[in-house]
Amino acid sequence: MTIPFALAAAPDIAHLTAGIAMVAVILLPLIFFIAALVGIVGSGLTGGMKLVWVVFAFCAPFLGPLLWFLVGRKQSTAIRV
């Protein structure tokens, strides 16, 4: 009894999909974090406020960048105007 090709290749596709998903789970938050750090450093905020945002981003690696993009960027553009 032979196994059809589509069924024999299914475990390989499952492993490949799982590997891609794991890389995405690791890389996407890292890219999000780095983008937030670049945005913080390049913002028009004072040095003290930049330090606060950077420390917050390091202490809360997902929440910090998320709040930067939702709240902090608006503050920095309001300061520039």
Secondary structure, DSSP 8 states (H G I E B T S, - for coil): ----HHHHHHHHHHHHHHHHHHHHHHHHHHHHHHHHHHHHHTSSS-HHHHHHHHHHHHHSTTHHHHHIIIIIHHHHHHHH-
